[in-house]
Amino acid sequence: MTVRGVYARLRRMLRRVPAVRGRVPAVSIEKSVTPNVLVCLDTGVRRAALRRHLGQSLGLSPAEYRRRWGLPDDYPMVSQSYISARNATLFGAQPKVGHETE
């Protein structure tokens, strides 16, 4: 393992905050998921995707975040509108082979 690798791992370990019972979320869990944005329960930050925010700001993986708040494994990390827009860009931009365009 490189020095950078050791440093990165140590930094992640030091930034982790153990789950605490009685932690108060920035918003209710029910209101944290909307079609357009997800709201971070720790900070209240609104994002289309939470993964980068969790890693950079809190030093948490999605699994650690879910565990911290007692969320189910299928709790989304990306908003539905972001997924739809991404799919339209990836799959809707080019016509399928053998199909005529209108």
Z-matrix of the N, CA and C atoms (Angstrom, degrees):
N
C 1 1.456
C 2 1.531 1 108.13
N 3 1.305 2 115.76 1 139.33
C 4 1.461 3 121.12 2 -179.33
C 5 1.527 4 110.65 3 -79.18
N 6 1.312 5 114.89 4 166.13
C 7 1.464 6 120.24 5 177.56
C 8 1.522 7 109.72 6 -61.34
N 9 1.328 8 115.87 7 -41.42
C 10 1.475 9 119.26 8 178.32
C 11 1.520 10 111.40 9 -61.80
N 12 1.331 11 116.03 10 -40.66
C 13 1.463 12 120.09 11 179.12
C 14 1.518 13 112.12 12 -62.83
N 15 1.327 14 115.85 13 -43.95
C 16 1.467 15 120.51 14 178.44
C 17 1.526 16 110.14 15 -63.69
N 18 1.325 17 116.51 16 -44.20
C 19 1.461 18 120.86 17 179.55
C 20 1.530 19 110.91 18 -61.24
N 21 1.333 20 116.26 19 -45.06
C 22 1.469 21 120.05 20 -179.22
C 23 1.523 22 110.69 21 -62.71
N 24 1.319 23 116.58 22 -42.99
C 25 1.467 24 119.92 23 179.96
C 26 1.532 25 110.88 24 -64.68
N 27 1.318 26 116.48 25 -44.72
C 28 1.464 27 120.97 26 179.10
C 29 1.524 28 110.91 27 -61.75
N 30 1.320 29 116.45 28 -42.42
C 31 1.462 30 120.86 29 179.31
C 32 1.527 31 111.23 30 -61.77
N 33 1.342 32 116.13 31 -42.74
C 34 1.467 33 119.80 32 178.19
C 35 1.525 34 110.71 33 -63.09
N 36 1.325 35 116.90 34 -42.02
C 37 1.464 36 120.17 35 -178.93
C 38 1.521 37 111.13 36 -64.84
N 39 1.313 38 117.43 37 -39.82
C 40 1.461 39 120.67 38 -178.60
C 41 1.519 40 112.52 39 -72.03
N 42 1.341 41 117.15 40 -29.30
C 43 1.464 42 120.30 41 -177.72
C 44 1.515 43 112.56 42 -82.42
N 45 1.311 44 118.12 43 -15.80
C 46 1.462 45 120.37 44 -179.06
C 47 1.519 46 109.97 45 -68.19
N 48 1.291 47 113.52 46 137.70
C 49 1.461 48 119.57 47 177.46
C 50 1.517 49 106.61 48 -113.56
N 51 1.313 50 118.00 49 124.95
C 52 1.461 51 118.97 50 -178.90
C 53 1.526 52 111.61 51 -63.79
N 54 1.323 53 114.73 52 150.36
C 55 1.458 54 120.20 53 178.59
C 56 1.526 55 109.48 54 -62.94
N 57 1.307 56 115.79 55 135.93
C 58 1.459 57 121.17 56 -178.93
C 59 1.526 58 108.16 57 -123.09
N 60 1.306 59 115.75 58 126.61
C 61 1.465 60 119.70 59 176.14
C 62 1.522 61 108.12 60 -66.29
N 63 1.313 62 116.30 61 142.80
C 64 1.445 63 120.01 62 179.59
C 65 1.516 64 113.42 63 86.62
N 66 1.321 65 117.30 64 5.69
C 67 1.469 66 121.85 65 177.38
C 68 1.533 67 107.97 66 -62.80
N 69 1.309 68 117.30 67 138.27
C 70 1.461 69 121.87 68 -178.80
C 71 1.531 70 109.09 69 -102.23
N 72 1.336 71 117.69 70 120.30
C 73 1.470 72 119.83 71 179.87
C 74 1.527 73 111.57 72 -72.96
N 75 1.339 74 115.82 73 155.29
C 76 1.466 75 121.20 74 178.30
C 77 1.525 76 110.78 75 -63.60
N 78 1.324 77 117.00 76 -34.84
C 79 1.471 78 123.37 77 174.05
C 80 1.521 79 106.82 78 -137.43
N 81 1.320 80 116.53 79 165.49
C 82 1.459 81 118.35 80 178.06
C 83 1.527 82 109.27 81 -67.75
N 84 1.305 83 116.35 82 151.48
C 85 1.462 84 120.99 83 -178.79
C 86 1.521 85 110.30 84 -59.45
N 87 1.320 86 117.40 85 -37.98
C 88 1.463 87 121.10 86 179.53
C 89 1.530 88 111.68 87 -62.73
N 90 1.327 89 117.04 88 -36.43
C 91 1.466 90 121.04 89 -178.54
C 92 1.523 91 113.08 90 -87.32
N 93 1.331 92 117.57 91 -3.47
C 94 1.467 93 119.94 92 -177.13
C 95 1.523 94 113.02 93 -78.92
N 96 1.324 95 117.50 94 -15.10
C 97 1.466 96 121.14 95 179.93
C 98 1.518 97 108.71 96 -117.34
N 99 1.331 98 116.09 97 117.60
C 100 1.461 99 122.30 98 174.42
C 101 1.524 100 107.26 99 -126.38
N 102 1.323 101 118.40 100 167.39
C 103 1.469 102 119.25 101 179.81
C 104 1.529 103 113.61 102 -60.46
N 105 1.336 104 117.93 103 -30.69
C 106 1.465 105 120.68 104 -174.58
C 107 1.521 106 115.11 105 -101.13
N 108 1.317 107 118.13 106 -29.53
C 109 1.469 108 120.52 107 -177.63
C 110 1.524 109 110.94 108 -142.13
N 111 1.329 110 113.99 109 158.55
C 112 1.457 111 122.28 110 169.79
C 113 1.520 112 106.46 111 -113.99
N 114 1.308 113 117.12 112 142.61
C 115 1.459 114 121.37 113 -179.72
C 116 1.523 115 108.14 114 -109.71
N 117 1.328 116 116.15 115 127.64
C 118 1.463 117 121.44 116 178.24
C 119 1.526 118 108.89 117 -67.22
N 120 1.312 119 116.65 118 127.86
C 121 1.459 120 120.93 119 -179.20
C 122 1.523 121 112.14 120 -70.84
N 123 1.330 122 117.47 121 -25.09
C 124 1.467 123 121.08 122 179.40
C 125 1.519 124 112.10 123 -78.49
N 126 1.336 125 116.93 124 -47.23
C 127 1.465 126 121.09 125 -169.82
C 128 1.522 127 114.74 126 -111.91
N 129 1.328 128 118.03 127 -17.48
C 130 1.457 129 120.92 128 -176.39
C 131 1.516 130 113.61 129 82.01
N 132 1.327 131 117.56 130 5.03
C 133 1.467 132 121.85 131 179.60
C 134 1.524 133 109.35 132 -68.39
N 135 1.334 134 115.96 133 136.34
C 136 1.468 135 122.26 134 -179.84
C 137 1.522 136 108.92 135 -102.16
N 138 1.336 137 116.85 136 123.80
C 139 1.460 138 122.36 137 -178.22
C 140 1.525 139 109.96 138 -141.74
N 141 1.336 140 115.65 139 154.94
C 142 1.461 141 120.68 140 172.57
C 143 1.526 142 109.54 141 -72.65
N 144 1.336 143 116.42 142 -31.26
C 145 1.464 144 122.24 143 177.38
C 146 1.533 145 108.12 144 -137.35
N 147 1.319 146 116.63 145 133.38
C 148 1.466 147 120.81 146 -175.43
C 149 1.525 148 114.59 147 -93.96
N 150 1.309 149 118.61 148 -17.86
C 151 1.461 150 121.43 149 -170.91
C 152 1.533 151 113.33 150 -52.95
N 153 1.323 152 117.77 151 -51.06
C 154 1.469 153 120.79 152 -178.42
C 155 1.529 154 110.87 153 -64.06
N 156 1.322 155 116.77 154 -43.60
C 157 1.468 156 120.49 155 179.18
C 158 1.526 157 110.66 156 -58.77
N 159 1.322 158 116.62 157 -44.94
C 160 1.462 159 120.07 158 -179.10
C 161 1.520 160 111.40 159 -60.93
N 162 1.327 161 116.36 160 -43.77
C 163 1.459 162 120.09 161 -178.52
C 164 1.513 163 113.01 162 -69.74
N 165 1.325 164 116.63 163 -46.42
C 166 1.464 165 120.21 164 -174.88
C 167 1.525 166 113.04 165 -77.27
N 168 1.309 167 117.39 166 -42.38
C 169 1.466 168 120.37 167 -174.79
C 170 1.523 169 113.84 168 -88.07
N 171 1.328 170 116.23 169 -35.07
C 172 1.461 171 119.50 170 -173.90
C 173 1.523 172 113.60 171 -114.10
N 174 1.328 173 116.82 172 -12.37
C 175 1.464 174 119.78 173 -178.08
C 176 1.515 175 112.97 174 67.93
N 177 1.330 176 116.47 175 30.89
C 178 1.461 177 121.38 176 -177.75
C 179 1.519 178 111.01 177 -115.93
N 180 1.308 179 116.15 178 146.93
C 181 1.459 180 121.02 179 169.53
C 182 1.535 181 106.74 180 -86.04
N 183 1.337 182 118.04 181 163.98
C 184 1.470 183 118.93 182 176.13
C 185 1.531 184 112.64 183 -56.57
N 186 1.335 185 117.27 184 -38.61
C 187 1.472 186 120.12 185 179.52
C 188 1.531 187 111.19 186 -64.83
N 189 1.324 188 117.18 187 -40.91
C 190 1.471 189 120.79 188 178.70
C 191 1.527 190 110.92 189 -65.65
N 192 1.330 191 116.53 190 -40.17
C 193 1.468 192 121.79 191 178.26
C 194 1.528 193 109.87 192 -62.14
N 195 1.332 194 116.05 193 -46.90
C 196 1.467 195 119.77 194 179.49
C 197 1.531 196 110.59 195 -61.54
N 198 1.315 197 116.48 196 -42.48
C 199 1.468 198 120.86 197 179.77
C 200 1.529 199 110.79 198 -64.73
N 201 1.329 200 116.49 199 -41.61
C 202 1.469 201 121.90 200 -179.04
C 203 1.523 202 111.24 201 -57.60
N 204 1.328 203 115.96 202 -40.45
C 205 1.461 204 120.23 203 -176.31
C 206 1.523 205 113.19 204 -100.83
N 207 1.314 206 118.42 205 2.66
C 208 1.461 207 121.07 206 179.57
C 209 1.517 208 112.30 207 67.91
N 210 1.329 209 116.69 208 34.63
C 211 1.463 210 122.02 209 -178.17
C 212 1.524 211 110.33 210 -87.01
N 213 1.330 212 117.52 211 153.21
C 214 1.468 213 119.58 212 177.74
C 215 1.533 214 111.15 213 -68.63
N 216 1.327 215 116.04 214 159.67
C 217 1.465 216 121.23 215 -179.30
C 218 1.525 217 112.97 216 -61.88
N 219 1.326 218 117.39 217 -24.53
C 220 1.468 219 119.85 218 -178.99
C 221 1.537 220 112.89 219 -95.27
N 222 1.334 221 117.50 220 12.39
C 223 1.466 222 120.63 221 175.73
C 224 1.526 223 107.86 222 -61.76
N 225 1.340 224 118.14 223 128.33
C 226 1.471 225 120.34 224 -172.76
C 227 1.526 226 113.63 225 -70.93
N 228 1.321 227 115.07 226 148.56
C 229 1.463 228 122.78 227 173.14
C 230 1.523 229 110.25 228 -110.73
N 231 1.343 230 116.69 229 -4.86
C 232 1.462 231 122.82 230 -179.47
C 233 1.522 232 107.83 231 -135.62
N 234 1.343 233 117.28 232 136.78
C 235 1.465 234 120.73 233 -179.05
C 236 1.525 235 110.93 234 -70.98
N 237 1.315 236 115.42 235 155.17
C 238 1.463 237 120.94 236 -178.25
C 239 1.524 238 111.71 237 -64.10
N 240 1.324 239 118.44 238 -38.36
C 241 1.467 240 120.14 239 -179.91
C 242 1.526 241 111.11 240 -66.77
N 243 1.326 242 117.37 241 -34.40
C 244 1.472 243 121.14 242 176.84
C 245 1.527 244 110.00 243 -65.79
N 246 1.321 245 116.67 244 -43.27
C 247 1.465 246 121.05 245 178.13
C 248 1.521 247 110.14 246 -62.14
N 249 1.336 248 117.22 247 -45.08
C 250 1.463 249 121.22 248 -179.68
C 251 1.522 250 111.54 249 -62.58
N 252 1.329 251 117.19 250 -44.48
C 253 1.466 252 120.84 251 179.61
C 254 1.522 253 110.84 252 -64.87
N 255 1.303 254 116.39 253 -41.10
C 256 1.471 255 120.24 254 179.30
C 257 1.524 256 110.89 255 -65.32
N 258 1.327 257 117.28 256 -43.10
C 259 1.462 258 120.45 257 178.21
C 260 1.520 259 111.49 258 -64.02
N 261 1.331 260 117.11 259 -39.48
C 262 1.464 261 120.22 260 178.54
C 263 1.520 262 110.30 261 -63.33
N 264 1.318 263 116.57 262 -39.48
C 265 1.461 264 120.78 263 178.83
C 266 1.521 265 110.79 264 -67.79
N 267 1.313 266 116.89 265 -44.21
C 268 1.460 267 120.71 266 -176.04
C 269 1.518 268 113.12 267 -75.39
N 270 1.321 269 116.85 268 -42.96
C 271 1.450 270 119.99 269 -171.39
C 272 1.521 271 114.39 270 -108.06
N 273 1.315 272 117.99 271 -21.14
C 274 1.452 273 120.22 272 -175.50
C 275 1.511 274 114.58 273 -96.18
N 276 1.316 275 117.77 274 -9.67
C 277 1.462 276 120.45 275 -174.22
C 278 1.516 277 113.22 276 -76.06
N 279 1.319 278 117.95 277 -28.67
C 280 1.454 279 120.64 278 -176.73
C 281 1.517 280 109.69 279 -118.05
N 282 1.338 281 117.14 280 137.84
C 283 1.464 282 119.00 281 177.92
C 284 1.525 283 110.34 282 -68.01
N 285 1.314 284 115.50 283 150.49
C 286 1.455 285 120.33 284 179.01
C 287 1.521 286 109.57 285 -73.26
N 288 1.292 287 115.90 286 147.69
C 289 1.461 288 121.33 287 179.99
C 290 1.522 289 108.77 288 -63.23
N 291 1.326 290 116.12 289 131.88
C 292 1.455 291 120.93 290 179.02
C 293 1.513 292 114.31 291 88.16
N 294 1.330 293 117.88 292 -1.63
C 295 1.459 294 121.60 293 178.86
C 296 1.519 295 109.16 294 -110.34
N 297 1.303 296 115.70 295 138.30
C 298 1.464 297 119.72 296 177.74
C 299 1.518 298 109.59 297 -82.47
N 300 1.321 299 115.59 298 145.09
C 301 1.459 300 119.54 299 174.97
C 302 1.511 301 108.82 300 -89.80
N 303 1.305 302 115.99 301 152.80
C 304 1.469 303 120.06 302 -177.45
C 305 1.494 304 111.76 303 -93.91
